[in-house]
Amino acid sequence: MSTNFDLRSYSPGLAPVNSPAQLPADVTLVQAAQNGDRTAFGLLYARYSRMVHGILLSRVPHPAVEDLVQDVFLQALPRLNSLRDVSRFGGWLAAIARNRATDFHRHAQPAEEFNEESHSDEKSSHSPTRPAQSEAHQILQAIRSLPDAYRETLVLRLVEGMTGPEIAARTGLTHGSVRVNLHRGMQQLRDLLGHKSGAADQRASSTQS
């Protein structure tokens, strides 16, 4: 199957993330894509790109995510016929996304790796930063400091807007694992943000005294 395929023409908004009850339709799409139906593969891209985006966002610098999303699907396309159990497409695709993130860090030169914090500082020196944007950046940075399982699930929930059942259905994780990851991840995130907020308040008080 040729990889000369423009994935960017398919918008994730065309087909929202489905509930688990709708997933048999995805099986049909995977089977059609295995038989060379590019429209079916485009629909799979539209349905799963948010999941891939979230997995990558939890692991690599934000500016690299969009291109890596394309890479993941372009890697998946020629390998699709190797997928024997088409009902496991989501977990299979999620594994490709995680491996692509690992490859990104493995091949990145230390001097060339993108430092988001320094980039944000440079950007803020040239343009005003909205409080909401600054807060969102801080939360994302906090999430990225958590263990892999927690940060991936939290990004899919809080950034990509997927529900717990949707995360389970898309990634192939069990509902129990998703619930545990969200619960423990949120606890750790609250503790971390609360600690940072307390430290900031303490520094402010010492400055004023």
Backbone as CSV, one residue per row, in Angstrom:
resi,resn,N_x,N_y,N_z,CA_x,CA_y,CA_z,C_x,C_y,C_z
1,MET,0.842,-1.196,0.000,0.000,0.000,0.000,0.879,1.249,0.000
2,SER,0.632,2.187,-0.844,1.446,3.400,-0.937,1.211,4.302,0.255
3,THR,2.283,5.013,0.703,2.154,5.960,1.805,2.003,7.386,1.300
4,ASN,1.814,7.527,-0.002,1.606,8.854,-0.572,0.162,9.267,-0.297
5,PHE,-0.058,9.773,0.893,-1.431,9.972,1.354,-1.481,11.227,2.203
6,ASP,-2.319,12.173,1.851,-2.382,13.452,2.556,-3.333,13.359,3.744
7,LEU,-2.762,13.093,4.925,-3.590,12.980,6.120,-4.110,14.328,6.582
8,ARG,-3.420,15.405,6.249,-3.815,16.714,6.745,-5.167,17.164,6.204
9,SER,-5.650,16.533,5.134,-6.938,16.922,4.578,-8.100,16.410,5.410
10,TYR,-7.789,15.534,6.379,-8.835,14.995,7.243,-8.770,15.692,8.586
11,SER,-9.840,16.345,8.986,-9.881,17.063,10.250,-10.424,16.173,11.349
12,PRO,-9.814,16.194,12.565,-10.343,15.405,13.662,-11.780,15.773,14.003
13,GLY,-12.207,16.990,13.651,-13.558,17.407,13.957,-14.612,16.735,13.091
14,LEU,-14.194,16.076,12.008,-15.164,15.441,11.126,-15.861,14.258,11.782
15,ALA,-15.129,13.555,12.612,-15.699,12.375,13.263,-15.249,12.364,14.707
16,PRO,-16.076,12.804,15.648,-15.680,12.877,17.039,-15.375,11.503,17.608
17,VAL,-14.653,11.514,18.723,-14.331,10.255,19.369,-15.618,9.537,19.721
18,ASN,-15.723,8.280,19.333,-16.950,7.528,19.530,-17.036,6.942,20.916
19,SER,-18.235,6.638,21.347,-18.416,5.889,22.578,-18.073,4.438,22.296
20,PRO,-17.784,3.638,23.353,-17.423,2.241,23.133,-18.473,1.477,22.341
21,ALA,-19.762,1.859,22.480,-20.818,1.137,21.783,-20.720,1.298,20.275
22,GLN,-19.997,2.305,19.808,-19.881,2.562,18.381,-18.619,1.950,17.773
23,LEU,-17.768,1.353,18.587,-16.482,0.887,18.116,-16.532,-0.216,17.056
24,PRO,-17.565,-1.074,17.007,-17.606,-2.034,15.903,-17.503,-1.390,14.527
25,ALA,-17.983,-0.144,14.414,-17.844,0.574,13.144,-16.371,0.804,12.819
26,ASP,-15.547,0.993,13.846,-14.116,1.176,13.631,-13.483,-0.098,13.098
27,VAL,-13.951,-1.243,13.563,-13.447,-2.523,13.071,-13.684,-2.638,11.568
28,THR,-14.871,-2.229,11.154,-15.198,-2.256,9.729,-14.279,-1.340,8.940
29,LEU,-13.986,-0.161,9.517,-13.092,0.783,8.849,-11.680,0.218,8.738
30,VAL,-11.206,-0.427,9.790,-9.860,-1.016,9.755,-9.785,-2.089,8.675
31,GLN,-10.802,-2.924,8.609,-10.815,-3.978,7.585,-10.825,-3.379,6.180
32,ALA,-11.601,-2.310,6.012,-11.649,-1.661,4.701,-10.301,-1.031,4.364
33,ALA,-9.673,-0.405,5.368,-8.369,0.211,5.143,-7.324,-0.842,4.800
34,GLN,-7.410,-2.012,5.416,-6.481,-3.100,5.091,-6.620,-3.550,3.638
35,ASN,-7.816,-3.352,3.103,-8.073,-3.727,1.702,-7.786,-2.583,0.733
36,GLY,-7.149,-1.516,1.251,-6.728,-0.421,0.387,-7.678,0.749,0.290
37,ASP,-8.708,0.808,1.132,-9.671,1.904,1.100,-9.086,3.100,1.850
38,ARG,-8.629,4.083,1.106,-7.973,5.246,1.720,-8.970,6.161,2.433
39,THR,-10.203,6.179,1.970,-11.217,6.970,2.667,-11.445,6.406,4.060
40,ALA,-11.467,5.094,4.172,-11.627,4.449,5.474,-10.456,4.798,6.387
41,PHE,-9.237,4.792,5.842,-8.078,5.147,6.655,-8.141,6.616,7.070
42,GLY,-8.630,7.466,6.177,-8.794,8.872,6.530,-9.772,9.059,7.677
43,LEU,-10.835,8.265,7.696,-11.808,8.335,8.790,-11.202,7.827,10.094
44,LEU,-10.364,6.809,10.006,-9.671,6.345,11.194,-8.742,7.432,11.735
45,TYR,-8.091,8.137,10.818,-7.251,9.268,11.227,-8.086,10.311,11.965
46,ALA,-9.236,10.633,11.419,-10.101,11.634,12.041,-10.571,11.190,13.417
47,ARG,-10.800,9.906,13.575,-11.319,9.400,14.844,-10.233,9.193,15.897
48,TYR,-9.026,8.888,15.462,-7.974,8.540,16.417,-6.883,9.590,16.561
49,SER,-6.943,10.654,15.800,-5.845,11.625,15.850,-5.763,12.341,17.192
50,ARG,-6.906,12.545,17.861,-6.853,13.173,19.183,-6.118,12.274,20.179
51,MET,-6.358,10.986,20.103,-5.652,10.065,20.995,-4.150,10.118,20.737
52,VAL,-3.763,10.042,19.463,-2.344,10.086,19.107,-1.739,11.418,19.535
53,HIS,-2.452,12.510,19.305,-1.982,13.840,19.696,-1.736,13.897,21.202
54,GLY,-2.674,13.361,21.991,-2.535,13.395,23.434,-1.367,12.563,23.931
55,ILE,-1.189,11.376,23.359,-0.071,10.522,23.760,1.257,11.221,23.479
56,LEU,1.370,11.828,22.311,2.605,12.532,21.961,2.800,13.776,22.824
57,LEU,1.724,14.518,23.062,1.826,15.741,23.859,2.310,15.456,25.269
58,SER,2.006,14.274,25.778,2.448,13.921,27.124,3.921,13.520,27.158
59,ARG,4.544,13.428,25.978,5.903,12.891,25.919,6.917,13.769,25.192
60,VAL,6.503,14.598,24.248,7.463,15.372,23.451,7.116,16.853,23.502
61,PRO,8.061,17.730,23.134,7.791,19.170,23.124,6.612,19.508,22.211
62,HIS,5.805,20.445,22.652,4.577,20.794,21.935,4.803,21.136,20.461
63,PRO,5.841,21.922,20.101,6.011,22.269,18.679,6.244,21.067,17.766
64,ALA,6.682,19.938,18.325,6.960,18.766,17.491,5.737,17.866,17.308
65,VAL,4.695,18.090,18.094,3.587,17.138,18.153,2.865,16.991,16.822
66,GLU,2.505,18.096,16.179,1.688,18.017,14.963,2.358,17.175,13.878
67,ASP,3.644,17.406,13.652,4.351,16.633,12.623,4.457,15.163,13.015
68,LEU,4.639,14.902,14.308,4.762,13.520,14.759,3.441,12.771,14.655
69,VAL,2.318,13.484,14.801,1.016,12.844,14.592,0.949,12.293,13.173
70,GLN,1.381,13.102,12.210,1.389,12.658,10.818,2.317,11.454,10.646
71,ASP,3.480,11.504,11.302,4.436,10.408,11.195,3.840,9.094,11.691
72,VAL,3.112,9.171,12.806,2.535,7.956,13.386,1.572,7.295,12.409
73,PHE,0.692,8.081,11.794,-0.272,7.495,10.868,0.406,7.018,9.580
74,LEU,1.435,7.724,9.145,2.149,7.291,7.954,2.973,6.028,8.214
75,GLN,3.391,5.834,9.463,4.044,4.579,9.825,3.026,3.450,9.918
76,ALA,1.831,3.793,10.413,0.796,2.777,10.610,0.247,2.253,9.278
77,LEU,0.133,3.129,8.292,-0.517,2.764,7.037,0.098,1.538,6.361
78,PRO,1.412,1.493,6.115,1.971,0.318,5.434,2.037,-0.920,6.321
79,ARG,1.866,-0.749,7.633,1.930,-1.885,8.559,0.546,-2.456,8.870
80,LEU,-0.482,-1.821,8.352,-1.845,-2.151,8.762,-2.193,-3.610,8.514
81,ASN,-1.704,-4.179,7.426,-2.025,-5.573,7.112,-1.377,-6.561,8.072
82,SER,-0.414,-6.097,8.872,0.206,-6.977,9.869,-0.648,-7.080,11.131
83,LEU,-1.674,-6.239,11.239,-2.549,-6.263,12.409,-3.572,-7.385,12.243
84,ARG,-3.399,-8.466,13.001,-4.271,-9.623,12.851,-5.624,-9.421,13.541
85,ASP,-5.606,-8.853,14.741,-6.856,-8.616,15.476,-7.255,-7.156,15.287
86,VAL,-8.142,-6.894,14.342,-8.482,-5.509,14.005,-9.204,-4.793,15.139
87,SER,-9.747,-5.550,16.101,-10.415,-4.904,17.235,-9.410,-4.235,18.160
88,ARG,-8.120,-4.545,17.974,-7.068,-3.954,18.811,-6.353,-2.801,18.104
89,PHE,-6.991,-2.232,17.102,-6.366,-1.154,16.341,-5.929,0.004,17.237
90,GLY,-6.790,0.414,18.158,-6.463,1.561,19.008,-5.221,1.338,19.839
91,GLY,-5.138,0.187,20.520,-3.955,-0.106,21.320,-2.708,-0.244,20.474
92,TRP,-2.861,-0.836,19.280,-1.748,-0.985,18.338,-1.239,0.385,17.885
93,LEU,-2.170,1.287,17.571,-1.795,2.632,17.135,-1.169,3.420,18.284
94,ALA,-1.701,3.239,19.491,-1.142,3.925,20.660,0.306,3.492,20.888
95,ALA,0.592,2.208,20.681,1.963,1.711,20.849,2.900,2.345,19.821
96,ILE,2.427,2.513,18.598,3.235,3.178,17.567,3.533,4.616,17.977
97,ALA,2.529,5.296,18.534,2.719,6.688,18.976,3.755,6.764,20.094
98,ARG,3.670,5.845,21.051,4.645,5.851,22.156,6.046,5.567,21.642
99,ASN,6.165,4.626,20.716,7.478,4.310,20.145,8.036,5.477,19.346
100,ARG,7.137,6.212,18.656,7.598,7.372,17.881,8.125,8.451,18.811
101,ALA,7.476,8.621,19.959,7.952,9.593,20.944,9.325,9.183,21.476
102,THR,9.511,7.896,21.731,10.802,7.399,22.194,11.880,7.638,21.143
103,ASP,11.556,7.363,19.878,12.512,7.593,18.784,12.876,9.066,18.681
104,PHE,11.895,9.937,18.882,12.147,11.377,18.811,13.236,11.767,19.798
105,HIS,13.115,11.297,21.031,14.096,11.652,22.058,15.429,10.945,21.825
106,ARG,15.385,9.735,21.277,16.617,8.987,21.036,17.478,9.657,19.973
107,HIS,16.827,10.205,18.951,17.570,10.770,17.827,17.818,12.275,17.945
108,ALA,17.165,12.906,18.893,17.362,14.349,19.061,18.734,14.609,19.673
109,GLN,19.464,15.575,19.094,20.745,15.965,19.657,20.497,16.854,20.873
110,PRO,21.245,16.652,21.970,21.016,17.452,23.180,21.014,18.947,22.921
111,ALA,21.916,19.399,22.046,22.004,20.835,21.784,20.838,21.324,20.945
112,GLU,20.192,20.375,20.238,19.116,20.776,19.337,17.733,20.521,19.920
113,GLU,17.675,19.824,21.073,16.384,19.526,21.661,15.689,20.818,22.041
114,PHE,14.421,20.845,21.807,13.627,22.045,22.063,13.362,22.187,23.545
115,ASN,13.738,23.311,24.094,13.484,23.599,25.508,12.282,24.499,25.594
116,GLU,11.140,23.943,25.980,9.893,24.701,25.965,9.908,25.839,26.971
117,GLU,10.557,25.610,28.117,10.566,26.652,29.135,11.348,27.866,28.649
118,SER,12.531,27.629,28.036,13.317,28.755,27.544,12.610,29.420,26.386
119,HIS,11.930,28.623,25.528,11.184,29.182,24.413,10.041,30.052,24.933
120,SER,9.389,29.588,25.990,8.282,30.356,26.552,8.789,31.660,27.139
121,ASP,9.967,31.590,27.798,10.537,32.816,28.373,10.880,33.811,27.281
122,GLU,11.467,33.292,26.182,11.838,34.164,25.069,10.607,34.772,24.438
123,LYS,9.574,33.950,24.262,8.349,34.422,23.640,7.673,35.471,24.499
124,SER,7.675,35.249,25.834,6.990,36.180,26.721,7.697,37.521,26.783
125,SER,9.016,37.528,26.461,9.749,38.793,26.479,9.394,39.654,25.278
126,HIS,8.801,39.053,24.248,8.443,39.796,23.047,6.949,40.062,22.947
127,SER,6.140,39.275,23.624,4.703,39.462,23.535,4.048,39.158,24.865
128,PRO,2.935,39.856,25.190,2.270,39.618,26.465,1.687,38.220,26.534
129,THR,1.770,37.613,27.711,1.227,36.281,27.917,-0.082,36.384,28.675
130,ARG,-1.131,35.791,28.141,-2.404,35.806,28.823,-2.336,34.927,30.056
131,PRO,-2.982,35.336,31.159,-2.958,34.526,32.379,-3.439,33.110,32.152
132,ALA,-4.490,32.938,31.345,-5.035,31.604,31.092,-4.021,30.735,30.369
133,GLN,-3.272,31.333,29.420,-2.262,30.577,28.681,-1.130,30.162,29.610
134,SER,-0.718,31.090,30.480,0.350,30.800,31.428,-0.064,29.687,32.379
135,GLU,-1.299,29.740,32.849,-1.799,28.710,33.768,-1.865,27.348,33.082
136,ALA,-2.349,27.345,31.824,-2.440,26.093,31.075,-1.058,25.484,30.862
137,HIS,-0.067,26.341,30.572,1.302,25.864,30.375,1.845,25.256,31.664
138,GLN,1.573,25.895,32.791,2.046,25.392,34.072,1.419,24.042,34.395
139,ILE,0.126,23.912,34.105,-0.564,22.652,34.375,0.007,21.542,33.500
140,LEU,0.233,21.855,32.201,0.782,20.853,31.296,2.172,20.430,31.750
141,GLN,2.996,21.394,32.171,4.325,21.060,32.659,4.247,20.183,33.898
142,ALA,3.271,20.482,34.759,3.092,19.673,35.970,2.678,18.256,35.612
143,ILE,1.766,18.125,34.658,1.316,16.795,34.221,2.494,16.001,33.668
144,ARG,3.363,16.660,32.910,4.491,15.967,32.287,5.517,15.476,33.303
145,SER,5.454,15.994,34.528,6.386,15.545,35.559,5.893,14.289,36.270
146,LEU,4.666,13.857,35.970,4.086,12.678,36.606,4.540,11.398,35.892
147,PRO,4.337,10.228,36.495,4.660,8.960,35.810,3.919,8.843,34.481
148,ASP,4.499,8.090,33.537,3.974,7.992,32.173,2.489,7.664,32.112
149,ALA,2.068,6.636,32.838,0.674,6.190,32.749,-0.290,7.286,33.180
150,TYR,0.093,8.026,34.214,-0.785,9.078,34.723,-0.830,10.269,33.770
151,ARG,0.340,10.663,33.281,0.362,11.877,32.462,-0.327,11.656,31.116
152,GLU,-0.171,10.462,30.549,-0.841,10.180,29.277,-2.355,10.240,29.445
153,THR,-2.860,9.587,30.482,-4.299,9.555,30.710,-4.838,10.938,31.039
154,LEU,-4.087,11.713,31.827,-4.535,13.064,32.186,-4.565,13.990,30.970
155,VAL,-3.560,13.883,30.112,-3.565,14.720,28.908,-4.750,14.367,28.021
156,LEU,-5.024,13.075,27.856,-6.169,12.664,27.039,-7.468,13.180,27.641
157,ARG,-7.554,13.209,28.965,-8.784,13.660,29.633,-8.881,15.184,29.678
158,LEU,-7.835,15.847,30.153,-7.908,17.283,30.428,-7.605,18.149,29.210
159,VAL,-6.729,17.689,28.332,-6.347,18.487,27.159,-7.163,18.098,25.930
160,GLU,-7.243,16.795,25.674,-7.953,16.335,24.479,-9.453,16.211,24.698
161,GLY,-9.904,16.256,25.954,-11.330,16.252,26.239,-12.018,14.909,26.103
162,MET,-11.257,13.823,26.152,-11.839,12.496,26.045,-12.346,12.038,27.408
163,THR,-13.442,11.309,27.441,-13.966,10.767,28.683,-13.202,9.500,29.058
164,GLY,-13.394,9.039,30.288,-12.747,7.812,30.715,-13.066,6.626,29.817
165,PRO,-14.366,6.366,29.527,-14.702,5.254,28.632,-14.108,5.420,27.236
166,GLU,-14.031,6.651,26.725,-13.436,6.887,25.410,-11.944,6.566,25.421
167,ILE,-11.267,6.966,26.506,-9.833,6.672,26.618,-9.605,5.172,26.614
168,ALA,-10.425,4.445,27.380,-10.288,2.991,27.432,-10.543,2.369,26.066
169,ALA,-11.605,2.820,25.402,-11.964,2.262,24.105,-10.903,2.553,23.053
170,ARG,-10.321,3.738,23.080,-9.355,4.129,22.061,-7.978,3.501,22.295
171,THR,-7.530,3.509,23.545,-6.160,3.075,23.815,-6.041,1.573,24.038
172,GLY,-7.168,0.907,24.305,-7.117,-0.514,24.598,-6.876,-0.814,26.065
173,LEU,-6.746,0.223,26.905,-6.610,0.020,28.345,-7.945,-0.442,28.917
174,THR,-7.900,-1.108,30.059,-9.149,-1.499,30.706,-9.781,-0.278,31.362
175,HIS,-11.094,-0.349,31.584,-11.779,0.762,32.254,-11.210,0.960,33.653
176,GLY,-10.891,-0.152,34.321,-10.331,-0.052,35.664,-9.002,0.668,35.682
177,SER,-8.131,0.364,34.711,-6.824,1.018,34.644,-6.971,2.516,34.398
178,VAL,-7.895,2.874,33.513,-8.110,4.296,33.224,-8.619,5.012,34.465
179,ARG,-9.567,4.402,35.172,-10.098,5.023,36.391,-9.006,5.226,37.432
180,VAL,-8.183,4.205,37.616,-7.099,4.302,38.598,-6.095,5.371,38.185
181,ASN,-5.713,5.372,36.896,-4.741,6.361,36.418,-5.259,7.781,36.575
182,LEU,-6.539,7.986,36.251,-7.122,9.324,36.391,-7.203,9.729,37.849
183,HIS,-7.648,8.816,38.700,-7.815,9.142,40.124,-6.469,9.459,40.777
184,ARG,-5.501,8.571,40.595,-4.196,8.787,41.221,-3.455,9.947,40.572
185,GLY,-3.603,10.062,39.250,-2.947,11.171,38.553,-3.478,12.518,38.999
186,MET,-4.808,12.625,39.155,-5.403,13.889,39.613,-4.955,14.210,41.036
187,GLN,-4.853,13.191,41.887,-4.379,13.419,43.245,-2.967,13.982,43.240
188,GLN,-2.096,13.357,42.452,-0.715,13.819,42.392,-0.614,15.202,41.766
189,LEU,-1.461,15.463,40.755,-1.440,16.768,40.099,-1.891,17.857,41.067
190,ARG,-2.963,17.595,41.813,-3.430,18.576,42.803,-2.354,18.840,43.860
191,ASP,-1.731,17.767,44.328,-0.676,17.937,45.331,0.472,18.759,44.775
192,LEU,0.850,18.474,43.531,1.972,19.175,42.911,1.650,20.650,42.701
193,LEU,0.461,20.925,42.146,0.073,22.318,41.905,-0.126,23.061,43.219
194,GLY,-0.651,22.375,44.212,-0.830,23.002,45.514,0.492,23.329,46.158
195,HIS,1.468,22.431,45.993,2.805,22.667,46.536,3.454,23.860,45.858
196,LYS,3.306,23.927,44.514,3.904,25.048,43.776,3.243,26.365,44.158
197,SER,1.894,26.322,44.322,1.164,27.531,44.690,1.581,27.991,46.078
198,GLY,1.753,27.043,46.994,2.167,27.387,48.347,3.555,27.976,48.372
199,ALA,4.460,27.409,47.555,5.830,27.924,47.492,5.852,29.332,46.917
200,ALA,4.997,29.579,45.902,4.932,30.914,45.301,4.397,31.925,46.298
201,ASP,3.367,31.537,47.053,2.810,32.439,48.074,3.843,32.747,49.145
202,GLN,4.645,31.728,49.500,5.672,31.916,50.518,6.741,32.885,50.033
203,ARG,7.125,32.764,48.766,8.132,33.687,48.210,7.591,35.095,48.152
204,ALA,6.294,35.225,47.791,5.688,36.551,47.728,5.641,37.203,49.091
205,SER,5.327,36.411,50.116,5.242,36.952,51.485,6.608,37.411,51.967
206,SER,7.666,36.623,51.675,8.995,36.977,52.097,9.494,38.226,51.390
207,THR,9.031,38.420,50.145,9.435,39.608,49.383,8.799,40.869,49.967
208,GLN,7.552,40.733,50.413,6.820,41.888,50.937,7.249,42.253,52.333
209,SER,7.813,41.292,53.067,8.197,41.566,54.477,9.510,42.330,54.564
